Amino acid sequence: MKKRRTFKCWNCHRPYSLFQEITNQQVLIVPCPFCNAEAVVKLEPYKKEKKSIVRGEGDGEASLGYEYQFPDVIPTQKPE
């Protein structure tokens, strides 16, 4: 699902927003519209475990998954 996210450029330090889809990739590459610098966002620090408890017969087995919890402005890094 695509959402509008706000990023902060590692090069010019200006915030910008992009309509971006977050997938299961470990890094996200986002270009800065102001200085045209390519920026990298590592998604692993924002990945949080998600538990949902299902009630019913049995011992209440939990289904595990994950979701991303991003700050309001996502910092970017210089590509290696």
C-alpha positions as CSV (number, residue, x, y, z in Angstrom):
1,M,0.0,0.0,0.0
2,K,1.4,3.4,-1.0
3,K,1.6,6.2,1.6
4,R,3.0,9.7,1.6
5,R,6.2,9.7,3.7
6,T,8.5,12.6,4.6
7,F,12.2,12.1,4.3
8,K,15.2,14.3,5.3
9,C,18.0,14.5,2.7
10,W,21.4,13.5,4.0
11,N,23.1,15.9,1.5
12,C,21.1,19.2,1.6
13,H,19.2,18.4,4.9
14,R,15.9,19.6,3.4
15,P,12.7,17.6,4.1
16,Y,10.7,16.3,1.2
17,S,7.7,14.0,0.8
18,L,7.2,11.1,-1.6
19,F,4.3,8.9,-2.3
20,Q,6.2,5.6,-1.6
21,E,5.2,2.0,-1.2
22,I,7.1,0.1,1.6
23,T,7.8,-3.5,0.6
24,N,9.8,-6.3,2.2
25,Q,13.1,-5.0,0.9
26,Q,15.7,-4.2,3.5
27,V,16.6,-0.8,2.0
28,L,14.6,1.9,0.2
29,I,16.2,4.2,-2.3
30,V,14.7,7.7,-2.5
31,P,16.0,10.5,-4.7
32,C,16.0,14.1,-3.3
33,P,14.0,16.4,-5.5
34,F,16.0,19.4,-4.4
35,C,19.7,18.4,-4.9
36,N,19.1,15.2,-7.0
37,A,21.1,13.1,-4.5
38,E,20.3,9.5,-4.2
39,A,19.5,8.6,-0.6
40,V,19.1,5.3,1.2
41,V,16.7,4.4,4.0
42,K,17.4,1.3,6.0
43,L,14.1,-0.2,7.0
44,E,15.3,-2.7,9.6
45,P,15.3,-0.2,12.6
46,Y,11.6,0.6,12.0
47,K,10.4,-3.0,11.8
48,K,8.5,-3.9,14.9
49,E,7.0,-7.3,15.8
50,K,3.2,-7.4,15.7
51,K,1.2,-9.9,17.8
52,S,-2.4,-10.6,17.5
53,I,-4.1,-13.0,19.9
54,V,-6.9,-15.1,18.5
55,R,-9.4,-16.3,21.0
56,G,-11.2,-19.6,20.7
57,E,-10.7,-23.2,21.5
58,G,-7.2,-24.3,22.3
59,D,-4.5,-22.4,24.1
60,G,-4.9,-19.0,22.5
61,E,-2.2,-19.3,19.8
62,A,-0.7,-15.9,18.7
63,S,-0.1,-15.2,15.1
64,L,3.1,-13.3,14.6
65,G,3.9,-10.7,12.0
66,Y,5.6,-7.3,11.7
67,E,4.8,-3.8,10.8
68,Y,6.8,-0.6,10.2
69,Q,6.6,2.2,12.7
70,F,8.2,5.3,11.1
71,P,8.9,8.7,12.7
72,D,7.3,11.8,11.2
73,V,10.5,12.6,9.3
74,I,12.6,9.6,8.1
75,P,16.3,10.3,8.0
76,T,18.2,9.2,4.9
77,Q,21.9,8.1,4.5
78,K,24.5,8.4,1.7
79,P,24.6,5.3,-0.5
80,E,27.7,3.2,-0.1
